[in-house]
């Protein structure tokens, strides 16, 4: 019954899992380090985001506080920035870096940056794919009915992998915009910028790991399907 968890070619997914673990450790340790290093300018994450948004003519965009750890995000439907309490009130290199990154997404939106719009358009279908995958996963787990749904699983992971692929330029570009604005507006100095880079690069690695994991999972299903068609 649990056969599909230890399915054929299960080992294909291992590098993705290891990379994911490494990325998690890296982002946690890098953030933990730079959250204790204050910027000389002394602005909080909320103030830094405000400066960047104002400089881009986005004075009306709210910067709000949200609960949880590293829950920071830009909401394109609400056209609002949400920063976790730690980054909202904190004036560390980590707080200012993350806040500037989220402001970077707002700048993308204002600039009608194409990958951001492609990603936004893919959100509903990706959400549907994730729910469908949960359903198939459950059927496989409870009834051992996974192999009948192999084609659907391949379609689902194709959607998820494409979403994660389009996420990469969006995330890297937001960090690039963040670093430019932080330096230009004097919110961090040249040497502090290296710390911002480390925090944002570590965060970006988690998106790379997610993509690698999905692609390998997809490859696993394709290999199984090929094996079946040969039987
Ligand atoms: Zn981002």
Boltz pocket constraint, residues with backbone or C-beta under 6 A from the ligand:
constraints:
  - pocket:
      binder: B
      contacts: [[A, 101], [A, 102], [A, 105], [A, 170], [A, 171], [A, 174]]
      max_distance: 6.0
